[in-house]
Amino acid sequence: MAIYRMADLNIDIHNEHPYTARICKDYLAPADMTADMTAYPNPDEYEADRKVVPTATDGYLEGLSIYRCIAKKLLSFDGIILHASVVERGGKAYAFCAKSGTGKTTHSRLWLKAFPDARIINGDKPLLRLLDGKFWIYGTPWCGKENYQVNTKAPLAGICFIERAPQNSIARLPNRDAVSRLFVQLLLPKEREEAEKTLDLAGKLIDSTPTFLLKCNMEVEAAEIAYQALHEADCHE
């Protein structure tokens, strides 16, 4: 049990296994901090998760359950979880969403090759919060098998939905198309009130953030094309 600082919130995490403390070590807060929320695991979730990942340890399953608890309570702070890989360059963050196995993390690594000043804030499960009318995206310890994560934040300047293609191209998405693509990348609660809050935040996210469909291969040019479109759109918002 310890308090961790994530998404500008102090989170009192109650865990039994050392796995969670190990992955969260970069987010440890001073012991005298007052908690904004408390996160507990729910062992009832473990069985269903183990069917998805049969080799998962109890520590991993506990950590995943704690993550879900944080996601649920984050709604009270105008926050949601987004399934995405997030790259930061020039003080702005860009989120890349895709079906599992499509290559969102691989694309993010192309940014590291194309732009020496770029970094990956999170490879899989960043946190988003709406603060003073602006969405900020945060690194978290839940970051995918590549372990790309930084304990930092940046204003979200664009979202790209990735599809594999032989040639690179990028196009702005109408809001109605962006909404349908975004919903499958969110952790949608079962409870009606919490689901409505999630959908409301998702709608505000789409309304305030340039969204694109990026069809790309795995060449560095894909990162260059993506950045040019995202940066130009952000400059004109």
Buried (B, 14 or more C-beta within 10 A) or exposed (E): EBBBBBBBBBBBBBBEBEBBBEBBEEBEBEEEEEBBBBBEBEEEBBEEBBEEEEEBEBBBBBBBBBBBBBBBBBBEBBBBBBBBBBBBBEEBBBBBBBBEEBBBBBBBBBBBEBBEEBBBBBBBBBBBBBBEEEBBBBBBBBBBEBEBBBBEBBBBBBBBBBEBEEEBEBEEBEEEBBBEBBEEBBBEBEEEEBBEBBBBBBEBBBEEBBBBBBBBBEBBBBBBBBBEBBBEBBEEE
